[in-house]
Structure formats: C-alpha cells, structure tokens
Amino acid sequence: ATAAVNVARVVGAGAMPGSVRPEQAVPTIQRPLPPIPPEASRPDPDGKQPITLLLFYQYVEPMWTEKESSAALKHVLALGKEHAICGRGRLAREGLNCTLSGSAADIRAFCQALRDWKPDLFGETDFKLTDGLPNTKRFKALTVRKTEELVAYGLAGERAPTLQGSSAKHVDAIEYHELLKQPDTVVIDVRNAYESAIGHFQPPAGGATLLDPKMRNSREFPKWISDESTKAALKGKKVLMYCTGGIRCERATALLDQMQKAEPSFNVEDITMVRGGVERYMRTFPEGGFWKGKNYLFDRRFEQVPEAKASDALAADVESCCCVCSRPWAEYRGQHKCAGLLPPPTRVCAVPVLVCTGCQPAAAADPPSLRCPLCQEGYVAPQARPALGGRREEAAPLPADPRPAKRARPLAPPSSRLFVGGLPYL
C-alpha cells in the first residue's frame, strides 16, 4: 500500500507510469515469496536450465552465542546441501549474509526452510530473487565462512552499534527517490570507492548533496564518519545512506545514530536508508531514476544496469576510466589491483582497478605501475575511531605483516582528474 501511494506521488510529479515498477519496491518481509515466472523454467539453446540468484542478510539481536552460531552454520550448510544450493556467505554471531544460486524451486524451498527453522528471525528477512539467469552464472559450490562481523567495520561484539535501539529509518525505493529531491539533505554511498567509481546516485539540482567517503575498505567508514570535517557536513542535515543491498547501511546508520546520542553537540535531523539497496531501487526504476552508471555486484553477474535504459545513455553515464590509458571504462576484468603504498599497517592499497581490453597485456606485464584514483590523488583516509561513549580513540596498531614487502612505487603526484563517486558485500 505504501509503495502504491508513493508511486502515485512520483507519477504526479511528472514521471511516466511505465518507468516505475512499484511491486519491485516491496520487500518479501512477512510476505509470500514471488511465484516462479515462466522464464525461470525455460532451457537455453543447449538445454541447460536457467538459475535463480538469491541475495539476503539477517542480523540477530541479541547476538547468538558461539555455540548457537556454530549450530546455525551447520544447519545452513545442511539446508544448502538438501536443496542443491551453491554460493557463498558469511555467518557471525551477529547474523547471516548470503549470495546463492540454484533452481527457482530449490531457492524458494531453501528460503522457506529458513523461515520454518526460525520464523521470528527469517520472517523478517527480505529475500531478493532474480529468476531466469543463464546457467553460466551459477556458483560451483556452497561456502559459508564464519567471521567476526558480517561487514568488516571493526565494530564486532560490544562495539557494534545496536540496530533495535537505533532511530534510523528504512524506506522503500520510491520514497527514497522522493527524498533525494529534498534540500538540506546529504546522501552517503556506504560502499568502497572502486564500486562508486562505476556508478552512484546523482540527485537532481536543488536536491540532496552526495558525499564521497573515498573508502578503500569498510574499516575506513567509522573513521571517516567520525572525522570532524564529515560531522560538520552532516550536522543539522537529513542524512540518506545507500549500498548494494542494504547490509552495510544497517550498521552504518546505527553508528551515526549512536554517535549523535554520545555527543549532544552533534546532531542530524534524520537518518534514512533505502530498503533493499541499489539492487531494489534499480528494479523499481528500470530506466535508472536518479542512478548514474552501473551497480557493482559481488556475484557472477559482475554488475547491474537499469534494464530499460538505452545503451547510448549508459555509455554517457561513464565517469570512470582505465588506469593505464585513461580512456572511459567501467568494467572490472582481469583482477588487477592497485600497487600504491599507504601508511602502516595497510602498506599496499590493493583495491581493484579498471583496465580496458586494449591495456590488459600492459597491465599484466607491469602490475607495480597500476594505481587506483585514490592513490593517484594521494588520498589517505582518517585514522581516528568514532566516539561512542566519550573520547575519540586512535586506531590501534596491527601486528606487522610477516610477509616480505612487495615491490611497489611511491604514491603518484595528485591527479588533475576529479574523482566523482560515493562511497562494501551485499
């Protein structure tokens, strides 16, 4: 009902009805899973059946004990085997995060099995299904790793900001679209800079202001958001956040809420995230809405684009470029990494870099020459941790890396190119 009201407002504001799919904005929380569409059972010319991709996460509060989390890992793996599911996931005391593939029927049976196992927990899960994908996009095995955190913010255990006690709000894609039009609003991309480089929200003129955290990894986010310059940009503003599927925003919005409660002189007007992330927004607005470029994905699709957007319009959206020849480019292929040097304990940057087809041989022949946009401009992230109960903490030094140092060049001089983007797993 909410999505229907919101789409009426969008259409009334001038958007064409066909450019909005309100049913795609509705999460599967406490709802039946979508029926299997015809294309999910239609074999390809080689006779291979299509697959369904499943993305989901679920936080647990209060957290599982070690014994409970070990039992949960064993049970999830058993369900995966029973239903012929492949893919990868992370399980921690704080919950479960998975990207999985299987047949349309098996994926739905797996989701229902999770709901049957723990109805109060997985009844609240937004299972995002993509049916009818080529069989080549199937994962080859099921791997679920046990980790300290679902997203590596460095806020495990008692340091994790509470979700249940947070005042941050979830809104659907259509309402989020409207919020992007609002003045006195900032929108934060809670992803890594290499993801933001190939696609990000571009709010309309007079609307929200996009802030770029320039993160190489998720551990940098708590330090960036607690930096005094960031807090000055957020103070008194409505704050929107987004990520690929929502999981990174859960802790990020809760962290900002906890920061303002711990520091009365710092406050924001509102904290909001889009439910289902960019993935659900792009399904809701198949022509792109306020999204510009591609949505970086951590599965065998590699990226998501607005399905109804013309190819020439997609090409015009490209702001990123090959790190070797600087021609416009927005496809990560070849697993090339940045060799820029950073202060200890990080040492080598090692984030993915863009290399065009023509420069693949040159990049493979000289890996130490490759630089990401952040290293090209000489950017180093803030180092202080957020104040959650008083004093700001300096980052504790990590143990020295016992491996021999890799050969790498010094940081390049600042680049004249402007790095445009926003702000790491689902």
Disulfide bonds with the S-S distance in Angstrom:
none
